[in-house]
Amino acid sequence: MHAVCLFAITGLCGAALEIPLAVEEPAGVARTMAPVASGICLPRGRFAADQRFGLFDGERAMPLQTAPLVVERDGTLRWVLLDFQTDIGANEK
């Protein structure tokens, strides 16, 4: 089992941004469909507040729920909250 995912988005100007995410299980307990929540800071002015997002484990798209956390005065998104589930072994990263 592994939990390295790629957060991928395409911005207002069509430029893509990929952010590697790593999930670590520090308690020594294998987990199945464990909930993960993380805030991601985005570059200023590149993404609309209603931006769509994708999360991938290799080539496989993963279910993802997002919520805007910080929207700048110009209507662009600065921080987004990611919520998803993943499987991870005890003490794995």
C-alpha positions as CSV (number, residue, x, y, z in Angstrom):
1,M,0.0,0.0,0.0
2,H,1.1,3.5,-0.6
3,A,-0.3,7.0,-0.3
4,V,1.7,9.3,-2.5
5,C,-0.7,11.3,-4.6
6,L,-0.5,14.1,-7.1
7,F,-2.7,17.1,-6.7
8,A,-3.2,18.6,-10.2
9,I,-5.0,21.7,-11.3
10,T,-5.2,23.9,-14.5
11,G,-5.3,27.6,-13.8
12,L,-6.9,30.6,-15.4
13,C,-4.2,30.9,-18.1
14,G,-4.3,27.2,-18.9
15,A,-1.0,26.5,-17.1
16,A,-1.1,23.3,-14.9
17,L,0.2,23.0,-11.4
18,E,1.1,19.7,-9.9
19,I,1.8,19.3,-6.2
20,P,3.1,15.9,-4.9
21,L,1.4,14.9,-1.6
22,A,2.7,12.3,0.8
23,V,0.6,10.8,3.6
24,E,2.3,9.3,6.6
25,E,0.9,6.9,9.2
26,P,2.9,7.4,12.4
27,A,0.8,5.4,14.9
28,G,1.7,1.9,13.7
29,V,-1.8,1.0,12.6
30,A,-2.7,0.0,9.0
31,R,-5.6,2.0,7.8
32,T,-8.2,1.4,5.1
33,M,-10.1,4.3,3.5
34,A,-8.6,6.6,6.2
35,P,-9.8,10.2,5.9
36,V,-7.1,12.8,5.0
37,A,-7.6,16.6,5.1
38,S,-5.0,19.1,4.1
39,G,-4.9,22.7,3.2
40,I,-2.9,23.7,0.1
41,C,-1.5,27.2,-0.5
42,L,-1.7,28.2,-4.2
43,P,0.3,30.8,-6.1
44,R,-1.4,34.3,-6.1
45,G,-3.7,35.2,-8.9
46,R,-3.5,31.9,-10.9
47,F,-6.7,30.1,-9.9
48,A,-10.4,31.1,-9.9
49,A,-12.4,30.6,-6.6
50,D,-14.6,28.0,-8.4
51,Q,-11.5,26.1,-9.7
52,R,-11.9,22.3,-10.3
53,F,-9.3,20.0,-8.9
54,G,-8.0,16.5,-9.5
55,L,-6.1,14.0,-7.2
56,F,-4.2,11.1,-8.7
57,D,-2.4,8.0,-7.4
58,G,-0.2,7.3,-10.4
59,E,-2.6,7.3,-13.4
60,R,-5.7,6.6,-11.2
61,A,-7.9,9.5,-10.4
62,M,-9.0,9.5,-6.7
63,P,-12.3,10.8,-5.3
64,L,-11.7,14.3,-3.9
65,Q,-13.8,16.9,-2.1
66,T,-12.5,20.5,-1.9
67,A,-13.5,23.7,-0.3
68,P,-12.1,27.2,-0.8
69,L,-10.3,28.4,2.4
70,V,-9.0,31.8,1.3
71,V,-10.3,33.8,-1.6
72,E,-8.4,37.0,-2.5
73,R,-10.2,40.3,-3.1
74,D,-9.7,39.8,-6.9
75,G,-11.7,36.6,-6.7
76,T,-8.8,34.2,-7.1
77,L,-8.2,31.3,-4.8
78,R,-5.2,31.4,-2.4
79,W,-5.8,28.3,-0.1
80,V,-7.9,25.2,-0.8
81,L,-8.9,22.4,1.6
82,L,-8.6,18.8,0.3
83,D,-10.6,16.0,1.8
84,F,-10.0,12.4,0.5
85,Q,-9.6,8.8,1.7
86,T,-6.6,6.5,1.2
87,D,-5.3,3.1,2.3
88,I,-1.9,3.1,4.1
89,G,0.1,0.5,6.0
90,A,1.4,0.8,9.5
91,N,4.3,3.3,9.7
92,E,4.3,3.8,6.0
93,K,4.7,7.0,4.1
